[in-house]
Amino acid sequence: MPARIKIEKKEIFLGEKISEKKWKCLTRPGKKFQKNAEIFFPDGSTARVLKIDADGLREIEFFPKKTFAEFLNENGEIPLPPYLKRDAENLDKTRYQTIYAEKAGSVAAPTAGLHFSDEIFERLKNRGVEMAFLTLHVGLGTFLPVKTENLENHQMHFEHFEISEGVAAKITAAKKAGKKITAVGSTSLRALEAAFDGDKIKSGAQKTNLFLYPPANFRVVDHFLTNFHLPRSTLLMLLSAFFSPGKTDGRKKVLEKYAEAIAEKYRFFSYGDASLWL
């Protein structure tokens, strides 16, 4: 979604959906978004800050002149990661999307999927690799850093996902047949682990704030494709747990592997390189 909205010298970034027109948002500068503050947009739409959460997020309700999707398309832009240090371009509308993206709703691209092309998919299919697609609405839970000293005190934000009955049955059958499940991206992994109920994958629209860190175990995913991540990120903590499930030494071992990536000047972040963990 074009989830970043800039108005003069202010910025709103949609983070977590509460309802169609009500969102938890990152705002900048915060002093411009006090409780009950009204926001005016060039197309005549307005918004109001309903509350300020303890973590500084603003709960904002929008009052668009048209549909909310039309409002975003007119006022928002693709939320490129800030380290790219440039404004979004028209090309980013297709470049910052996976080739299999279908439903609008994610406020950031599930970037592990950016590495795939139609040609790669065809080669995988020719080698007998089965594929299954779920809907991921990536939100704040994926990329907000950990600021607490005690990991148990870090509160993940909810992210929404949807798994069709057919896909749920396909993955469940694959697990029971002893096949290996490879998750593309951390949000896919978290969604599958959260949807596992007893001995099967639950279908339907769901949400999760599952925080996976050492010594977590994994019940569904066997292999993991992901980009390279930074310290103090929930993504690196998830990878540390995945590398040594049920143990606490995963971070040390992952950083040992990362030393090669750093020495070889691999690219980190969203538009960077990928790693496959088996």
C-alpha positions as a Markdown table, in Angstrom:
| # | Residue | x | y | z |
|---|---|---|---|---|
| 1 | Met | 0.0 | 0.0 | 0.0 |
| 2 | Pro | 1.1 | 3.6 | -0.4 |
| 3 | Ala | 1.3 | 3.8 | 3.4 |
| 4 | Arg | 3.5 | 6.9 | 3.8 |
| 5 | Ile | 1.6 | 10.2 | 3.7 |
| 6 | Lys | 3.6 | 13.4 | 3.7 |
| 7 | Ile | 1.9 | 16.8 | 4.4 |
| 8 | Glu | 4.1 | 19.8 | 4.3 |
| 9 | Lys | 6.9 | 19.0 | 6.8 |
| 10 | Lys | 4.9 | 16.3 | 8.6 |
| 11 | Glu | 4.7 | 12.5 | 7.9 |
| 12 | Ile | 2.3 | 9.7 | 8.8 |
| 13 | Phe | 3.2 | 6.1 | 8.3 |
| 14 | Leu | 0.3 | 3.6 | 8.6 |
| 15 | Gly | 1.4 | 0.8 | 10.9 |
| 16 | Glu | -1.3 | -1.4 | 12.3 |
| 17 | Lys | -4.9 | -1.6 | 11.0 |
| 18 | Ile | -7.6 | -1.2 | 13.6 |
| 19 | Ser | -10.5 | -0.8 | 11.1 |
| 20 | Glu | -10.8 | 0.3 | 7.5 |
| 21 | Lys | -10.2 | 4.0 | 8.4 |
| 22 | Lys | -8.6 | 3.7 | 11.8 |
| 23 | Trp | -4.9 | 2.9 | 12.1 |
| 24 | Lys | -2.0 | 2.9 | 14.6 |
| 25 | Cys | 0.6 | 5.2 | 13.0 |
| 26 | Leu | 4.1 | 6.3 | 13.3 |
| 27 | Thr | 4.2 | 10.1 | 13.0 |
| 28 | Arg | 6.9 | 12.7 | 12.6 |
| 29 | Pro | 7.5 | 15.1 | 14.3 |
| 30 | Gly | 5.4 | 13.8 | 17.2 |
| 31 | Lys | 4.7 | 17.2 | 18.7 |
| 32 | Lys | 2.6 | 18.0 | 15.6 |
| 33 | Phe | 0.3 | 15.1 | 16.3 |
| 34 | Gln | -1.0 | 15.7 | 19.8 |
| 35 | Lys | -4.3 | 14.1 | 21.0 |
| 36 | Asn | -7.4 | 15.5 | 19.2 |
| 37 | Ala | -5.2 | 17.2 | 16.6 |
| 38 | Glu | -6.9 | 17.6 | 13.2 |
| 39 | Ile | -5.0 | 16.8 | 10.0 |
| 40 | Phe | -6.0 | 18.3 | 6.7 |
| 41 | Phe | -5.1 | 16.9 | 3.3 |
| 42 | Pro | -4.9 | 18.6 | -0.1 |
| 43 | Asp | -7.9 | 16.7 | -1.5 |
| 44 | Gly | -10.1 | 17.9 | 1.3 |
| 45 | Ser | -9.9 | 14.8 | 3.4 |
| 46 | Thr | -9.2 | 15.1 | 7.1 |
| 47 | Ala | -8.1 | 12.9 | 10.0 |
| 48 | Arg | -8.0 | 13.2 | 13.8 |
| 49 | Val | -5.5 | 11.8 | 16.4 |
| 50 | Leu | -7.7 | 9.8 | 18.8 |
| 51 | Lys | -5.0 | 8.7 | 21.3 |
| 52 | Ile | -1.3 | 8.4 | 21.9 |
| 53 | Asp | -0.1 | 4.9 | 23.0 |
| 54 | Ala | 2.6 | 4.4 | 25.6 |
| 55 | Asp | 5.1 | 3.5 | 22.8 |
| 56 | Gly | 4.4 | 6.8 | 21.0 |
| 57 | Leu | 2.2 | 5.4 | 18.2 |
| 58 | Arg | -0.8 | 7.6 | 17.3 |
| 59 | Glu | -4.2 | 6.1 | 16.8 |
| 60 | Ile | -5.6 | 8.1 | 13.9 |
| 61 | Glu | -9.0 | 8.0 | 12.3 |
| 62 | Phe | -9.3 | 9.1 | 8.7 |
| 63 | Phe | -12.2 | 10.8 | 7.0 |
| 64 | Pro | -11.6 | 10.5 | 3.3 |
| 65 | Lys | -13.6 | 12.3 | 0.6 |
| 66 | Lys | -13.6 | 9.1 | -1.4 |
| 67 | Thr | -12.9 | 5.5 | -0.5 |
| 68 | Phe | -9.9 | 4.9 | 1.7 |
| 69 | Ala | -8.0 | 3.2 | -1.1 |
| 70 | Glu | -8.6 | 6.2 | -3.4 |
| 71 | Phe | -7.5 | 8.5 | -0.6 |
| 72 | Leu | -4.2 | 6.6 | -0.2 |
| 73 | Asn | -3.5 | 6.5 | -3.9 |
| 74 | Glu | -4.0 | 10.2 | -4.1 |
| 75 | Asn | -2.1 | 11.3 | -0.9 |
| 76 | Gly | 0.3 | 8.4 | -0.1 |
| 77 | Glu | 3.4 | 6.9 | -1.5 |
| 78 | Ile | 5.2 | 3.6 | -1.4 |
| 79 | Pro | 7.0 | 3.5 | 2.0 |
| 80 | Leu | 10.5 | 2.8 | 1.0 |
| 81 | Pro | 13.0 | 2.1 | 3.8 |
| 82 | Pro | 14.5 | 5.3 | 5.1 |
| 83 | Tyr | 18.1 | 4.2 | 4.5 |
| 84 | Leu | 17.5 | 4.5 | 0.8 |
| 85 | Lys | 17.5 | 8.2 | 1.3 |
| 86 | Arg | 15.3 | 9.1 | -1.6 |
| 87 | Asp | 11.7 | 9.7 | -2.4 |
| 88 | Ala | 9.6 | 6.9 | -3.9 |
| 89 | Glu | 9.4 | 6.9 | -7.7 |
| 90 | Asn | 6.7 | 5.5 | -10.0 |
| 91 | Leu | 8.9 | 2.5 | -10.7 |
| 92 | Asp | 8.8 | 1.5 | -7.0 |
| 93 | Lys | 5.1 | 0.7 | -7.3 |
| 94 | Thr | 6.2 | -2.4 | -9.2 |
| 95 | Arg | 9.8 | -2.9 | -8.0 |
| 96 | Tyr | 8.9 | -2.8 | -4.3 |
| 97 | Gln | 6.4 | -5.6 | -4.8 |
| 98 | Thr | 6.7 | -9.4 | -5.1 |
| 99 | Ile | 5.7 | -10.8 | -8.5 |
| 100 | Tyr | 2.9 | -12.7 | -6.7 |
| 101 | Ala | 1.4 | -9.8 | -4.7 |
| 102 | Glu | -2.4 | -9.7 | -5.1 |
| 103 | Lys | -4.3 | -8.1 | -2.3 |
| 104 | Ala | -3.6 | -4.6 | -1.0 |
| 105 | Gly | -3.0 | -4.3 | 2.8 |
| 106 | Ser | 0.7 | -4.6 | 3.6 |
| 107 | Val | 2.5 | -1.4 | 4.6 |
| 108 | Ala | 5.9 | -2.9 | 3.7 |
| 109 | Ala | 7.0 | -5.4 | 1.1 |
| 110 | Pro | 7.8 | -9.0 | 2.4 |
| 111 | Thr | 11.3 | -8.4 | 1.0 |
| 112 | Ala | 12.5 | -12.0 | 1.0 |
| 113 | Gly | 10.0 | -12.5 | -1.9 |
| 114 | Leu | 11.6 | -9.8 | -4.0 |
| 115 | His | 14.4 | -12.3 | -5.0 |
| 116 | Phe | 12.0 | -14.4 | -7.1 |
| 117 | Ser | 11.2 | -14.0 | -10.8 |
| 118 | Asp | 8.9 | -16.0 | -13.1 |
| 119 | Glu | 12.0 | -17.7 | -14.4 |
| 120 | Ile | 13.1 | -18.9 | -11.0 |
| 121 | Phe | 9.6 | -20.1 | -10.2 |
| 122 | Glu | 9.6 | -22.2 | -13.4 |
| 123 | Arg | 13.0 | -23.7 | -12.6 |
| 124 | Leu | 11.7 | -24.6 | -9.1 |
| 125 | Lys | 8.6 | -26.2 | -10.4 |
| 126 | Asn | 10.7 | -28.2 | -12.9 |
| 127 | Arg | 12.7 | -29.6 | -10.0 |
| 128 | Gly | 9.5 | -30.8 | -8.3 |
| 129 | Val | 9.2 | -28.0 | -5.7 |
| 130 | Glu | 5.6 | -27.4 | -4.7 |
| 131 | Met | 4.4 | -23.9 | -3.9 |
| 132 | Ala | 1.7 | -22.5 | -1.7 |
| 133 | Phe | 0.8 | -18.8 | -1.3 |
| 134 | Leu | -0.7 | -17.0 | 1.7 |
| 135 | Thr | -1.7 | -13.4 | 2.1 |
| 136 | Leu | 0.6 | -11.4 | 4.3 |
| 137 | His | -0.1 | -7.8 | 5.5 |
| 138 | Val | 3.3 | -6.9 | 6.8 |
| 139 | Gly | 3.1 | -4.3 | 9.6 |
| 140 | Leu | 5.1 | -2.7 | 12.4 |
| 141 | Gly | 5.8 | -6.0 | 14.1 |
| 142 | Thr | 8.3 | -6.9 | 11.5 |
| 143 | Phe | 10.7 | -4.0 | 11.6 |
| 144 | Leu | 10.4 | -2.1 | 14.9 |
| 145 | Pro | 13.6 | -2.5 | 16.9 |
| 146 | Val | 13.8 | -4.1 | 20.4 |
| 147 | Lys | 14.4 | -1.4 | 23.0 |
| 148 | Thr | 13.8 | -3.4 | 26.2 |
| 149 | Glu | 16.7 | -5.1 | 28.0 |
| 150 | Asn | 14.5 | -8.1 | 28.9 |
| 151 | Leu | 13.1 | -9.7 | 25.7 |
| 152 | Glu | 10.0 | -10.9 | 27.5 |
| 153 | Asn | 9.0 | -7.2 | 27.9 |
| 154 | His | 9.1 | -6.5 | 24.1 |
| 155 | Gln | 5.6 | -6.2 | 22.8 |
| 156 | Met | 5.2 | -7.3 | 19.1 |
| 157 | His | 2.5 | -5.5 | 17.1 |
| 158 | Phe | -0.1 | -7.6 | 15.5 |
| 159 | Glu | 0.3 | -8.5 | 11.8 |
| 160 | His | -2.6 | -9.8 | 9.8 |
| 161 | Phe | -2.5 | -12.8 | 7.4 |
| 162 | Glu | -4.9 | -15.1 | 5.6 |
| 163 | Ile | -4.5 | -18.8 | 4.6 |
| 164 | Ser | -7.0 | -20.4 | 2.2 |
| 165 | Glu | -8.5 | -23.8 | 3.0 |
| 166 | Gly | -6.7 | -25.3 | 0.1 |
| 167 | Val | -3.3 | -24.0 | 1.1 |
| 168 | Ala | -3.8 | -25.0 | 4.8 |
| 169 | Ala | -4.7 | -28.5 | 3.7 |
| 170 | Lys | -1.7 | -28.7 | 1.3 |
| 171 | Ile | 0.8 | -27.6 | 4.0 |
| 172 | Thr | -0.8 | -29.9 | 6.6 |
| 173 | Ala | -0.6 | -32.9 | 4.2 |
| 174 | Ala | 3.0 | -32.1 | 3.3 |
| 175 | Lys | 4.0 | -32.1 | 7.0 |
| 176 | Lys | 2.3 | -35.4 | 7.6 |
| 177 | Ala | 4.0 | -36.8 | 4.6 |
| 178 | Gly | 7.4 | -35.8 | 6.0 |
| 179 | Lys | 8.1 | -33.2 | 3.3 |
| 180 | Lys | 10.3 | -30.2 | 4.2 |
| 181 | Ile | 8.5 | -26.8 | 4.4 |
| 182 | Thr | 10.5 | -23.7 | 3.3 |
| 183 | Ala | 9.2 | -20.3 | 4.4 |
| 184 | Val | 10.1 | -17.3 | 2.3 |
| 185 | Gly | 10.5 | -14.4 | 4.7 |
| 186 | Ser | 10.0 | -14.0 | 8.5 |
| 187 | Thr | 6.4 | -12.9 | 8.2 |
| 188 | Ser | 5.5 | -16.1 | 6.3 |
| 189 | Leu | 7.4 | -18.1 | 9.0 |
| 190 | Arg | 5.6 | -16.4 | 11.9 |
| 191 | Ala | 2.2 | -16.8 | 10.1 |
| 192 | Leu | 2.7 | -20.6 | 9.6 |
| 193 | Glu | 3.9 | -21.1 | 13.2 |
| 194 | Ala | 1.0 | -19.1 | 14.6 |
| 195 | Ala | -1.6 | -20.9 | 12.4 |
| 196 | Phe | -0.4 | -24.4 | 13.5 |
| 197 | Asp | -3.1 | -25.9 | 15.7 |
| 198 | Gly | -2.6 | -29.4 | 17.1 |
| 199 | Asp | -1.6 | -31.2 | 14.0 |
| 200 | Lys | -2.8 | -29.0 | 11.2 |
| 201 | Ile | -2.6 | -25.5 | 9.8 |
| 202 | Lys | -5.7 | -23.3 | 10.5 |
| 203 | Ser | -7.3 | -21.6 | 7.5 |
| 204 | Gly | -8.9 | -18.2 | 7.3 |
| 205 | Ala | -8.1 | -14.6 | 8.2 |
| 206 | Gln | -5.9 | -14.4 | 11.3 |
| 207 | Lys | -3.5 | -12.2 | 13.1 |
| 208 | Thr | -0.4 | -12.8 | 15.2 |
| 209 | Asn | 2.0 | -10.9 | 17.5 |
| 210 | Leu | 4.2 | -14.1 | 17.9 |
| 211 | Phe | 7.7 | -13.1 | 19.0 |
| 212 | Leu | 10.2 | -15.9 | 18.3 |
| 213 | Tyr | 13.6 | -15.7 | 20.0 |
| 214 | Pro | 16.0 | -18.2 | 21.6 |
| 215 | Pro | 15.2 | -20.8 | 22.9 |
| 216 | Ala | 12.0 | -21.1 | 20.7 |
| 217 | Asn | 11.1 | -24.2 | 18.8 |
| 218 | Phe | 9.5 | -24.5 | 15.4 |
| 219 | Arg | 6.7 | -26.9 | 14.6 |
| 220 | Val | 6.0 | -26.2 | 10.9 |
| 221 | Val | 9.0 | -24.6 | 9.1 |
| 222 | Asp | 12.1 | -26.6 | 8.2 |
| 223 | His | 14.0 | -24.2 | 5.9 |
| 224 | Phe | 14.0 | -20.4 | 5.9 |
| 225 | Leu | 14.9 | -17.9 | 3.2 |
| 226 | Thr | 15.5 | -14.4 | 4.5 |
| 227 | Asn | 17.5 | -11.2 | 4.0 |
| 228 | Phe | 20.4 | -10.1 | 6.2 |
| 229 | His | 19.3 | -8.3 | 9.4 |
| 230 | Leu | 20.8 | -6.0 | 12.0 |
| 231 | Pro | 21.4 | -6.5 | 15.7 |
| 232 | Arg | 18.6 | -5.7 | 18.1 |
| 233 | Ser | 16.0 | -6.5 | 15.5 |
| 234 | Thr | 13.3 | -9.1 | 16.0 |
| 235 | Leu | 14.3 | -10.6 | 12.7 |
| 236 | Leu | 17.8 | -11.5 | 13.8 |
| 237 | Met | 16.4 | -12.9 | 17.0 |
| 238 | Leu | 14.0 | -15.1 | 15.0 |
| 239 | Leu | 16.9 | -16.3 | 12.9 |
| 240 | Ser | 19.0 | -17.0 | 15.9 |
| 241 | Ala | 16.2 | -19.2 | 17.3 |
| 242 | Phe | 15.7 | -20.9 | 14.0 |
| 243 | Phe | 19.4 | -21.8 | 13.7 |
| 244 | Ser | 19.5 | -23.5 | 17.1 |
| 245 | Pro | 15.9 | -24.4 | 18.0 |
| 246 | Gly | 15.4 | -25.0 | 21.7 |
| 247 | Lys | 18.8 | -23.6 | 22.6 |
| 248 | Thr | 20.3 | -20.2 | 23.5 |
| 249 | Asp | 23.5 | -20.2 | 21.5 |
| 250 | Gly | 21.9 | -19.4 | 18.1 |
| 251 | Arg | 22.9 | -15.7 | 18.0 |
| 252 | Lys | 26.6 | -16.5 | 18.4 |
| 253 | Lys | 26.4 | -19.1 | 15.6 |
| 254 | Val | 24.4 | -16.8 | 13.3 |
| 255 | Leu | 26.9 | -14.0 | 13.8 |
| 256 | Glu | 29.7 | -16.3 | 12.9 |
| 257 | Lys | 28.0 | -17.1 | 9.6 |
| 258 | Tyr | 27.3 | -13.4 | 9.1 |
| 259 | Ala | 31.0 | -12.7 | 9.3 |
| 260 | Glu | 31.4 | -14.2 | 5.9 |
| 261 | Ala | 28.6 | -12.0 | 4.5 |
| 262 | Ile | 30.3 | -8.9 | 6.0 |
| 263 | Ala | 33.7 | -9.9 | 4.6 |
| 264 | Glu | 32.3 | -10.5 | 1.2 |
| 265 | Lys | 30.4 | -7.2 | 1.3 |
| 266 | Tyr | 26.9 | -8.8 | 0.9 |
| 267 | Arg | 24.1 | -6.2 | 0.9 |
| 268 | Phe | 21.9 | -6.1 | 4.0 |
| 269 | Phe | 18.3 | -4.7 | 4.4 |
| 270 | Ser | 15.3 | -4.8 | 2.1 |
| 271 | Tyr | 16.9 | -4.4 | -1.3 |
| 272 | Gly | 19.9 | -6.6 | -0.2 |
| 273 | Asp | 21.0 | -10.2 | -0.6 |
| 274 | Ala | 19.2 | -13.3 | 0.7 |
| 275 | Ser | 20.3 | -16.2 | 2.7 |
| 276 | Leu | 18.9 | -19.8 | 2.9 |
| 277 | Trp | 19.0 | -21.5 | 6.2 |
| 278 | Leu | 18.6 | -25.3 | 6.1 |
